[in-house]
């Protein structure tokens, strides 16, 4: 008698993957958590999770085990240029572009460079593709200099990007504009590389349904 046969000589049925095992696999995060909390005003409303009947006879669980509350995982996809100057993040609900200040402005300036215009136009094209009518444009700085100066500069930079987007998108699109200064860093301000990533403008908008 082989290991795959029952005493009557019939092959034993393959063991089914239990719902508990599937739930465990789904609970494993696909990406690392963000290094910072989302700025106020940024929410990601997902569709409600699929209902699972805990009393379903086909649901095989260990005796005494109970299902944890179901939830919808928000899967993130992040694409970044080799030099880190531009980053795109897609989730179930939103698209976010982050552009480093160095590719948009001169030092301590809120005047857009020539190179910045082509990058902003690329974002505008994606906004049209997603049929977005509500945009968030947020500015951020590193922690060098005074906090008050960072707040003012980050707001001016966010406004400059918003005004350029508005030229292409027209009056049907609404904007939220914020300057957060050194708040919500995405990298270590203790290094120049980290500070460069923190000096940025983010443009986010809902994905098309």
C-alpha positions, -999 to +999 in steps of 0.1 A: +000+000+000+015+034-010+014+065+010-012+080-013-037+052-010-063+044+016-066+009+031-093+001+004-068+010-024-084+042-034-064+074-038-070+098-009-085+131-021-063+162-023-067+184+008-085+216+000-069+250+008-090+262+038-106+296+039-085+303+070-053+298+050-066+320+022-075+347+048-040+345+062-024+349+028-046+379+020-036+395+053+001+397+043+008+433+033+022+436-003+041+468+004+058+484+034+039+510+053+045+546+044+072+565+063+048+592+073+011+597+080-010+611+052-015+649+055-049+660+068-076+659+042-062+629+024-086+599+027-089+567+007-125+554+007-125+518-005-154+495-014-168+475+015-152+441+020-169+409+008-191+393+034-181+358+045-207+337+063-189+322+094-215+294+095-210+283+059-205+245+060-178+248+033-157+270+055-131+247+071-115+261+102-097+248+132-121+239+161-128+270+182-113+294+156-132+325+146-130+347+115-113+381+120-132+411+108-129+413+070-113+443+053-102+455+019-065+458+014-053+490-003-026+478-027+001+504-035+021+506-067+051+530-066+072+539-096+102+563-091+128+577-115+164+565-112+174+598-096+144+600-074+132+633-088+098+621-096+076+594-080+041+581-089+020+561-064-012+543-074-036+529-048-071+514-052-085+549-050-059+576-058-030+586-080-003+607-064+026+624-082+055+637-061+081+660-077+112+671-060+116+709-056+149+709-074+133+699-107+105+725-103+122+756-087+154+773-081+169+774-045+145+790-021+123+801-050+087+795-060+092+803-097+088+773-119+117+764-142+114+755-179+119+718-171+091+720-146+065+729-172+069+697-192+066+676-160+035+694-149+020+690-183+025+652-181+006+652-148-022+672-164-025+646-192-029+618-166-055+639-147-075+642-180-071+604-185-086+597-151-114+623-156-105+638-122-123+670-112-109+674-076-072+677-071-050+682-040-017+701-044+005+700-013+039+715-008+066+703+016+101+714+027+130+699+047+136+710+083+164+735+075+156+771+083+127+783+104+094+764+104+074+795+095+096+801+064+090+765+054+053+769+057+052+800+035+076+786+009+058+753+006+024+770+001+038+793-026+053+764-044+021+744-042+002+774-056+026+778-085+021+742-095-017+746-091-018+777-113+001+759-141-022+729-139-053+752-140-041+767-173-043+732-189-073+717-171-097+747-172-123+759-147-141+726-143-114+713-119-113+722-083-082+724-061-072+720-025-039+738-019-018+733+013+017+742+024+029+719+052+065+730+055+087+704+072+057+683+083+051+648+070+087+639+058+091+608+036+128+605+043+155+612+069+162+649+073+196+640+087+211+635+052+211+657+021+196+629+001+167+626+025+162+664+027+161+665-011+132+639-011+113+659+015+115+691-005+086+683-029+052+691-043+026+663-044-004+663-067-030+637-059-065+629-074-090+600-075-086+572-099-113+566-125-139+541-114 
